[in-house]
Amino acid sequence: MNAAPKPASPDIFSGTSKFSLMREILNSGDLAFLMEAHDGISAKIVEEAGFKGIWASGLSMSAALGVRDSNEASWTQVLEVLEFMSDATSIPILVDGDTGYGNFNNMRRAVQKLCQRQIGGICIEDKLFPKTNSFIGEGQPLADIDEFCGKIKAGKDSQSDDDFCIIARVEALISGWGMEEAIKRAEAYHAAGADGILIHSKRRDADEILTFLKEWKNRCPVVIVPTTYYSTPTEEFEKAGTSVIIWANHNIRASIAAMRETSRRIMRDQNLMGVEDQVASVQDIFNLAENDELAEAEKRYLPITSSETRAIILAASRGEELGGLTEHLPKCMIEIRGQPLLRRLVTTLNQEKIRKIIVVRGFEKDKVNLPSLDYIDNDRHGETGEAATLAAAETYLEGDCIVAYGDILFRHYILEMLAEAAADVTLVVDALWQERDSNPQSRIRDLVKCSDEFHPGFVQGTPVKLERISHDLTAEEINGEWIGLARFSEKGSEALRATLANLKDAGSLDASNMSDVFNKLVDGDVDVQVLYITGHWLDVDNPSDLEDAQRFL
């Protein structure tokens, strides 16, 4: 799934605070829209969609908490939800404040707390506490006009920002009290200091709403909620002078429908095959939660520690020397004592606390499928060499990296020694290369020439530098054999990426092997050193190696 688009920046308004943004939405002179949200992630989605403001629906927040829209969720519980929503977004929130959560004193405290959390405004309705949802029942009793006006005044006197908005919701039409009562109440509430009037109706047509707008004559901003009269074209409300339209509960309703269908299907199928492609990806959740920002913050604020070592395993080749064993199976997946060769290698890396492991696949890639690994594919493995396989994982070549062939086994202590290496690049080299098999010409070898040869009593103290690595050094030049295991420091990884890029620019990447890469690093004055070992490893190239591997384990 593509990354979420960036939401519109608040600087599309002249205001700078969420309070002033809310006021400009209300008083802009253009029809504006608020979209319902009920928690942090739905609020983010509303902002992502491009809405200038959020309607924090009391019905939706109650439903998300699993309770009725009858003040069963306490106002402090609602406040906690609002705090998450406000922290998650940069656009203003108008909260559905029911009846103000009690009398004038409850209203005062609610406004104070909303202002502390940068909530743009509150809408309160002229019914009795505890409220009942407007769409339930008929003829619900209304609050005394003077008492409700006192509640509005108490709220206005308690706001800590002059731009905080209080919207008075008139329920006279919903309760069957008629248009005259609706106008009377709206006038009183406006006189008491309400910043706008929400006129509500549950009729299927918009006649009541349009009549009210005509008689109201734009005395102050009017907000409407066309949940039941949704078939009326929006242009009619705009022509009639509506300031704000609230889409009141559609995100919670959409989520219920989606969750119900997903749950039923998983229950029926007993697997995820039918739903996985129909739901948002986990990465989408990470994007909405701004995980990338946390990663950047960690770099700024956490103490500098040694970065996690990652390993990149080159496992794209078939291994033709193994004949029929690898006709339909890459050699890294050949089993040795009941476990694939790749799993043996991964286990050794895990023992050194290397958890981030990336495998570059090629031949029969779908069969390279061990869990808890990351996979990159070199689909051109048949026409490219080792360097191109490594380059496929270039995005992972940063920090402290281990690079290994996918067909090797070695003792754990070798990794421990490699972890202590201080060079930019360190190659593990077997000084006893001649003792590996009786026929040294039976395989292609990565032979190395070093600045100092290994000898009895040799102590790995003075750095031994790599001078050249090749398949065809002369006998006098050979000091050992690279086993297919190397470590790159952060600086070394940077040099490796640059070298691979240079090979690509020169058009020689596809034909290059790892020997070519290391020689380029040496020629570029990168600190490439050698860690000598004496056996205790093997690679699996042919049936004889498989027998040796059985004994090795």
Residue pairs with C-beta under 8 A, 6 or more apart in sequence:
1 280
1 281
1 283
1 284
3 287
4 48
4 284
4 287
4 288
5 48
7 47
7 48
7 50
7 89
7 90
7 91
8 47
8 50
8 52
8 91
9 90
10 16
10 18
10 21
10 90
10 91
12 52
13 20
13 21
13 24
13 52
14 20
14 24
15 21
15 23
15 24
15 163
17 118
17 161
17 163
18 86
18 90
18 91
18 92
18 93
18 118
18 119
18 120
19 92
19 115
19 118
19 120
19 121
19 161
19 162
19 163
19 164
19 165
20 163
21 52
21 53
21 91
21 92
21 120
22 53
22 92
22 93
22 94
22 120
22 121
22 163
22 164
22 165
23 120
23 163
23 165
23 195
25 32
25 34
25 52
25 53
25 92
25 244
26 32
26 121
26 165
26 167
26 195
26 196
26 221
26 223
26 243
26 244
27 221
27 243
28 243
31 234
31 237
31 238
31 242
31 243
31 244
31 245
32 52
32 53
32 243
32 244
32 245
33 51
33 52
33 53
33 244
33 245
33 246
33 247
34 51
34 52
34 53
34 54
34 55
34 94
34 244
34 245
34 246
34 247
35 46
35 49
35 51
35 53
35 54
35 55
35 247
35 250
35 251
36 42
36 46
36 54
36 55
36 56
36 57
36 60
36 246
36 247
36 248
36 249
36 250
36 251
36 252
37 43
37 45
37 46
37 54
37 55
37 56
37 57
37 60
37 85
37 93
37 251
38 56
38 57
38 60
38 61
38 63
38 64
38 81
38 251
38 252
39 61
39 64
39 81
39 84
39 85
40 84
40 85
40 87
40 88
41 88
41 285
41 288
41 289
42 251
42 252
42 255
43 54
43 56
43 84
43 85
43 88
43 89
43 93
44 88
44 89
44 288
45 251
45 288
46 54
46 89
46 91
46 251
47 54
47 89
47 90
47 91
48 288
51 91
52 91
52 92
53 91
53 92
53 93
53 94
53 120
54 85
54 89
54 91
54 92
54 93
54 94
55 93
55 94
55 96
55 246
55 247
55 248
56 81
56 82
56 85
56 93
56 94
56 95
56 96
56 119
57 96
57 248
57 249
57 252
58 69
58 78
58 95
58 96
58 97
58 98
59 69
59 96
59 133
59 248
59 249
59 252
60 249
60 251
60 252
61 73
61 78
61 81
61 96
62 68
62 69
62 70
62 72
62 73
63 69
63 252
63 256
64 81
64 252
65 73
65 77
65 81
67 73
68 133
69 131
69 132
69 133
70 130
70 131
70 132
70 133
71 98
71 101
71 129
71 130
71 131
75 101
75 106
75 110
78 95
79 110
79 113
79 114
79 117
82 93
82 95
82 114
82 117
82 119
83 117
85 93
86 93
86 117
86 118
86 119
92 119
92 120
92 121
93 119
93 120
93 121
94 120
94 121
94 122
94 123
94 165
94 167
94 246
95 114
95 119
95 121
95 122
95 123
96 123
97 110
97 122
97 123
97 124
98 124
98 125
98 129
98 131
99 124
99 125
99 126
99 127
99 128
99 129
99 130
99 131
99 143
100 106
100 107
100 110
100 122
100 124
100 129
100 151
100 155
101 107
101 110
101 129
102 129
103 129
103 147
103 151
104 147
104 150
104 151
104 153
104 154
105 154
107 124
107 151
107 154
107 155
107 158
108 154
108 155
108 157
108 158
109 158
110 122
110 155
111 122
111 155
111 158
111 159
111 164
111 166
112 158
112 159
112 160
114 122
114 164
115 159
115 160
115 161
115 164
116 160
120 164
120 165
121 164
121 165
121 166
121 167
121 195
122 155
122 165
122 166
122 167
123 166
123 167
123 168
123 169
123 198
123 223
124 151
124 152
124 155
124 166
124 167
124 168
124 169
125 131
125 134
125 169
125 170
125 171
125 198
125 200
126 142
126 143
126 145
126 148
126 168
126 169
126 170
126 171
126 172
126 185
126 189
127 140
127 141
127 142
127 143
127 171
127 175
128 141
128 142
128 143
132 140
134 140
134 171
134 174
134 200
134 202
135 202
135 227
135 228
138 175
138 176
139 175
139 176
140 171
140 174
140 175
141 175
142 171
142 172
142 175
142 177
142 185
143 151
145 184
145 185
145 188
148 168
148 185
148 188
148 189
148 192
149 188
149 189
149 191
149 192
150 192
152 166
152 168
152 189
152 192
152 193
152 194
153 192
153 193
155 166
156 166
156 193
159 166
165 195
165 196
166 193
166 194
166 195
167 194
167 195
167 196
167 197
167 198
167 223
168 186
168 189
168 190
168 192
168 194
168 196
168 197
168 198
169 197
169 198
169 199
169 200
170 182
170 185
170 186
170 189
170 197
170 198
170 199
170 200
171 200
172 178
172 179
172 181
172 182
172 185
173 179
173 182
173 199
173 200
173 201
173 203
173 208
173 212
174 200
174 201
174 202
179 208
179 211
179 212
179 215
182 199
182 212
183 212
183 215
183 216
186 197
186 199
186 212
186 216
186 219
187 219
189 197
190 197
190 219
190 220
194 220
195 220
195 221
196 220
196 221
196 222
196 223
196 243
196 244
197 216
197 220
197 221
197 222
197 223
198 222
198 223
198 224
198 225
198 246
199 209
199 212
199 213
199 216
199 222
199 223
199 224
200 224
200 225
201 208
201 209
201 228
201 229
202 227
202 228
203 228
203 229
204 228
204 229
204 231
205 229
205 232
206 226
206 229
206 232
206 236
206 237
209 224
209 226
209 229
209 237
209 240
210 236
210 237
210 240
212 222
213 222
213 237
213 240
213 241
213 242
214 240
216 222
216 241
218 241
221 243
221 244
222 241
222 242
222 243
222 244
223 242
223 243
223 244
223 245
223 246
224 237
224 242
224 244
224 245
224 246
225 245
225 246
225 248
226 232
226 237
226 245
227 248
227 249
234 245
237 245
258 279
262 275
262 278
262 279
265 274
265 275
266 272
266 274
266 275
306 400
307 399
307 400
307 490
308 355
308 356
308 399
308 400
309 352
309 353
309 354
309 356
309 399
309 400
309 401
309 402
309 419
310 354
310 356
310 357
310 358
310 396
310 399
310 400
310 401
310 402
311 349
311 354
311 356
311 357
311 358
311 401
311 402
311 403
311 404
312 357
312 358
312 359
312 360
312 390
312 393
312 396
312 397
312 401
312 402
312 403
312 404
313 332
313 342
313 345
313 346
313 357
313 358
313 359
313 360
313 404
313 405
313 406
314 360
314 386
314 389
314 390
314 403
314 404
314 405
314 406
315 330
315 332
315 342
315 359
315 360
315 361
315 362
315 368
315 405
315 406
315 407
316 330
316 360
316 361
316 362
316 363
316 378
316 381
316 389
317 330
317 331
317 362
317 363
317 381
317 406
317 407
318 326
318 330
318 331
318 363
318 364
319 325
319 326
319 330
319 331
319 332
319 334
319 407
319 540
319 541
320 326
321 541
321 542
322 331
322 334
322 540
322 541
322 542
322 543
322 546
323 543
325 331
325 334
325 543
325 546
326 334
326 363
328 364
328 367
329 364
329 367
330 361
330 362
330 363
330 364
330 365
330 367
330 368
331 341
331 406
331 407
331 540
332 340
332 341
332 342
332 345
332 359
332 368
332 406
332 407
333 340
333 341
333 342
333 364
333 367
333 368
334 340
334 341
334 540
334 546
335 341
336 344
336 409
336 540
336 546
336 549
336 550
336 553
337 550
337 553
340 370
341 406
341 407
341 409
341 540
341 549
342 359
342 368
342 370
342 406
343 370
344 409
344 553
345 404
345 406
345 408
345 409
346 357
346 370
346 373
348 409
348 410
348 412
348 415
349 357
349 402
349 404
349 415
351 412
351 415
352 412
352 415
352 416
352 419
354 402
354 415
356 374
357 372
357 373
357 374
358 373
358 374
358 375
358 376
358 393
358 396
359 368
359 370
359 373
359 374
359 375
359 376
359 406
360 375
360 376
360 377
360 378
360 389
360 390
360 392
360 393
361 368
361 375
361 376
361 377
361 378
362 377
362 378
362 379
362 381
362 382
362 389
363 381
363 382
365 375
365 377
365 379
368 375
374 396
376 392
376 393
376 396
377 392
378 384
378 388
378 389
378 392
380 388
380 510
381 389
383 510
384 509
384 510
384 511
385 510
385 511
385 512
385 513
386 512
386 513
386 514
386 517
387 500
387 503
387 509
387 510
387 512
387 513
387 514
387 516
387 517
388 509
388 510
388 512
390 397
390 403
390 500
390 514
390 517
391 500
391 503
391 504
391 509
394 497
394 500
397 488
397 493
397 496
397 497
397 500
398 490
398 493
398 494
398 497
399 490
399 493
400 487
400 488
400 489
400 490
400 493
401 487
401 488
401 492
401 493
401 496
402 415
402 418
402 485
402 486
402 487
402 488
403 485
403 486
403 487
403 488
404 484
404 485
404 486
405 484
405 485
405 539
407 484
407 539
407 540
407 541
408 483
408 484
408 485
408 537
408 538
408 539
408 540
409 537
409 538
409 539
409 540
409 549
409 552
409 553
410 428
410 483
410 485
410 536
410 537
410 538
411 536
411 537
413 536
414 428
414 485
414 533
414 536
414 537
417 460
417 531
417 533
418 426
418 428
418 485
418 487
418 531
419 487
421 487
421 529
421 531
422 489
423 463
423 489
423 492
423 527
423 528
423 529
424 488
424 489
424 491
424 492
424 495
424 526
424 527
424 528
425 486
425 487
425 488
425 489
425 492
425 495
425 496
425 518
425 521
425 526
425 527
425 528
425 529
426 486
426 487
426 528
426 529
426 530
426 531
427 448
427 466
427 469
427 482
427 485
427 486
427 518
427 528
427 529
427 530
427 531
428 482
428 483
428 485
428 486
428 531
428 533
428 537
429 448
429 450
429 479
429 480
429 481
429 482
429 483
429 530
429 531
429 532
429 533
430 436
430 480
430 481
430 482
430 483
430 532
430 533
430 534
430 535
430 537
431 453
431 454
431 458
431 479
431 480
431 532
431 533
431 534
432 480
432 534
432 535
433 440
433 445
433 447
433 478
433 480
433 481
434 440
435 535
436 481
436 535
436 538
437 443
437 544
442 542
443 541
443 542
444 471
445 471
445 481
446 469
446 470
446 471
446 481
446 482
446 484
446 514
446 515
447 469
447 470
447 471
447 472
447 473
447 477
447 478
447 480
447 481
447 482
448 466
448 467
448 468
448 469
448 473
448 478
448 479
448 480
448 481
448 482
448 530
449 466
449 467
449 468
449 469
449 473
449 477
449 478
449 479
450 464
450 465
450 466
450 467
450 479
450 480
450 530
451 463
451 464
451 465
451 466
451 467
452 462
452 464
452 465
453 479
454 479
454 480
454 532
454 534
458 532
460 531
460 532
463 529
464 529
464 530
464 532
465 527
465 528
465 529
465 530
466 518
466 522
466 528
466 529
466 530
467 522
468 477
468 519
468 522
469 482
469 515
469 518
469 519
470 515
470 519
471 515
479 530
480 530
480 532
482 514
482 518
483 533
483 537
483 539
484 539
485 537
486 518
488 495
488 496
492 526
492 527
495 521
495 524
495 526
496 517
496 521
499 517
499 520
499 521
499 524
500 509
500 517
502 520
503 509
503 512
503 516
503 517
503 520
508 516
518 528
521 528
522 528
538 545
538 548
538 549
538 552
539 545
540 546
540 549
